Amino acid sequence: MLSLLLILLLIYGFYIGARRGLAMEAFYAVGYALFFGLALVTFRALGPKFEMLVPYPSANLGSEFAFFSTKVGMELDNAFYRAFAFIFVCFIGWVIVRFVGLYFKKLTYFPMYNDVNLLSGGIIGLVVTYVTIFMVLLLLAMIPVAGIQHALQHSFVASAMIKSTPVLTEMLSHLWIGAI
């Protein structure tokens, strides 16, 4: 069921990107990339600030993780808060970029070949949606709740995204989880 939901979200991301077109979607993607960079710089300092605001269930020796060993799972609380801070900065950036994008709505109607406009915008929308889903799935993989772990473990799409995404899997795992 989770796999179907993820596939539908990816299709929707492509559709929305195609509807906006290349110019508007490129504007959004550049804005998101800037805030992704800001998140890379600030997430370590912001992570501890969320410890008293966001609950994290304690892992115990009986906790099972779909993508981490029990030893690593016992120490994922700090990684969770770093990941949460990273995603929080990206979310705030998304809100700001969307707000600024309202003033550049004319980019949707920027003249160019329709096929190129639709396909390029769709691909950019798909990539942005994929990266967003990946970050949320990796954050969820750190939560020691059996239902979440079971859903992730039994979803082919979620497992493939978390384990096999080029660049992102290694980069975000290293940044968020580090050498636990």
C-alpha positions, 0 to 999 in steps of 0.5 A, spaced: 500 500 500 505 504 501 508 503 494 502 505 491 502 511 495 509 513 493 508 511 486 502 516 485 506 521 489 511 521 484 506 521 478 503 527 481 510 530 482 511 529 474 504 532 473 504 538 477 511 540 474 509 539 467 503 543 468 507 549 471 512 548 465 520 548 465 521 556 467 516 556 473 519 549 475 526 551 474 525 557 479 522 553 484 527 548 483 533 553 484 529 556 490 529 549 493 536 548 492 538 554 495 534 552 502 537 545 501 544 548 501 542 552 507 539 546 511 546 543 509 549 548 513 545 549 519 542 542 521 547 540 526 546 546 530 538 546 529 538 539 531 539 539 539 533 545 539 528 540 537 529 535 542 524 538 547 519 540 542 519 533 538 518 527 541 522 521 539 520 514 542 526 511 546 529 505 542 530 498 546 534 492 545 527 489 542 526 495 537 527 492 530 529 497 524 528 495 517 534 499 515 539 499 521 542 494 526 539 494 533 546 497 535 545 503 530 538 503 532 539 505 539 543 511 538 539 514 532 535 519 537 541 524 535 540 523 528 533 523 528 533 530 531 539 532 525 534 529 520 528 533 523 532 540 523 534 538 516 527 537 513 524 543 517 529 548 514 527 545 507 520 545 509 520 553 511 524 554 504 519 550 501 514 555 504 518 561 502 519 559 495 512 558 494 510 564 496 515 568 492 513 564 486 506 567 487 509 573 484 512 570 478 506 566 476 507 569 469 513 564 468 508 558 467 506 562 461 513 563 458 513 561 451 517 555 449 516 549 445 510 545 448 513 538 448 520 541 451 516 545 456 512 539 459 517 534 459 522 538 462 518 541 467 515 534 469 522 531 470 524 537 474 517 536 478 519 529 479 526 529 481 524 535 487 518 530 489 523 524 489 528 528 493 522 530 498 519 523 499 526 520 500 528 525 506 521 523 509 522 516 508 529 516 511 527 520 517 521 515 518 526 509 518 529 512 524 523 512 528 523 505 532 515 504 532 514 497 529 508 499 525 512 504 521 518 499 520 514 494 518 510 498 512 517 501 510 520 494 510 514 491 506 514 496 501 518 495 495 518 502 493 520 505 499 526 500 500 529 501 493 528 509 495 532 508 501 537 503 500 539 505 492 538 512 491 544 514 488 548 520 491 542 521 496 542 515 500 550 515 502 550 523 503 544 524 507 546 517 511 553 520 512 550 527 514 544 525 519 547 518 522 554 519 521 559 514 524 554 511 529 
